[in-house]
Each structure stands twice: as C-alpha cells, then as structure tokens.
Amino acid sequence: NSEFSGIAWGQGQLETTPLALARMAGVIANDGKLQPSRFVLKQAEKVIPKSGAIPLAKQQGISSLLKGFMTEQSSAFFNGLAIAGKTGTPQRLVNHRFINDGWYVFFADSPKLNAPLVVCIRIEGVKSSAKAVALAQQLIVPELQSLGYF
C-alpha cells in the first residue's frame, strides 16, 4: 500500500494551496475559462488593462456538468441556495503522524459582482471537512448574503 493508492481514493499528499483550489473552482464557475490573476491594478497612475480569460476545458459542457454535480452536493447545506461546492480531507505527514485537514471550496453567482464568487476554506488538523462546511454554513455564507454578494 503506497501513498499513491491513498491519492486514488482522495487521501494522501495534497500539493496545492487554498488559492489554487479557488482558482480551479473559478474555472468551473466561469464555464471552463481561467481568469488571469491581477495583483497590480495601477502602475504610475495608469490603469493596467484586464487580460482575457484563458479557455482550459477541452470538452464543451464539462464545466456545467461539474457545476451541476457540485450544486447538487452542496444545496442541502444551504437551504436550496444555488451554491456549488466540493469537500476534501487531505492528509499531511507531521512528525511521523498523518494529520487530516478539512477543505471546502464553493462558489455561487454574485449579482453584486455580476460574476461568480469563489471561497476556499482550509482548517488544519481536523478529522474531516465537516468543520469547513459548518464554517461556510454558519458564518461565511450568511455574511456574504447580508453584504449582497449572494
């Protein structure tokens, strides 16, 4: 039994960041297109123009299929609010012990932004992703709703 058999079942090493997971979910939310990151908006008082989205999906409709699955999986958590999300419980090796982290990445169309809004939560050292989902349910989604994002 190697670390690669664990990866096949969704466990094992995870070599990504919350930002990378949010960007991946953003591709699904944006119909298979990656929006380039913008870290500098102005330079010497000159606005830097936005770059166009980069198509990543090779198969037409794959993003809507994934979005549908993610929405079906998450709608029960949010009283029917059209939120698409995916949980995860990757493991890390710390001091010769496997430690689980809880992840939840989710998105929804935002009328305030006129675009999808993506959130990724990572909680270290928990047994499952349930705590990350609970944080989204109890705090993050209600706050985003009260601010008009959802």
Rosetta blueprint (number, residue, H / E / L):
1 N L
2 S L
3 E H
4 F H
5 S H
6 G H
7 I H
8 A H
9 W L
10 G L
11 Q L
12 G L
13 Q L
14 L L
15 E L
16 T L
17 T L
18 P H
19 L H
20 A H
21 L H
22 A H
23 R H
24 M H
25 A H
26 G H
27 V H
28 I H
29 A H
30 N L
31 D L
32 G L
33 K E
34 L E
35 Q L
36 P L
37 S L
38 R L
39 F L
40 V L
41 L L
42 K E
43 Q E
44 A L
45 E L
46 K E
47 V E
48 I L
49 P L
50 K L
51 S L
52 G L
53 A L
54 I E
55 P E
56 L L
57 A L
58 K L
59 Q L
60 Q L
61 G L
62 I H
63 S H
64 S H
65 L H
66 L H
67 K H
68 G H
69 F H
70 M H
71 T H
72 E H
73 Q H
74 S H
75 S H
76 A H
77 F H
78 F H
79 N L
80 G L
81 L L
82 A L
83 I L
84 A E
85 G E
86 K E
87 T E
88 G E
89 T L
90 P L
91 Q E
92 R E
93 L E
94 V E
95 N L
96 H L
97 R E
98 F E
99 I E
100 N E
101 D E
102 G E
103 W E
104 Y E
105 V E
106 F E
107 F E
108 A E
109 D E
110 S E
111 P L
112 K L
113 L L
114 N L
115 A E
116 P E
117 L E
118 V E
119 V E
120 C E
121 I E
122 R E
123 I E
124 E E
125 G L
126 V L
127 K L
128 S L
129 S L
130 A H
131 K H
132 A H
133 V H
134 A H
135 L H
136 A H
137 Q H
138 Q H
139 L H
140 I H
141 V H
142 P H
143 E H
144 L H
145 Q H
146 S H
147 L L
148 G L
149 Y L
150 F L
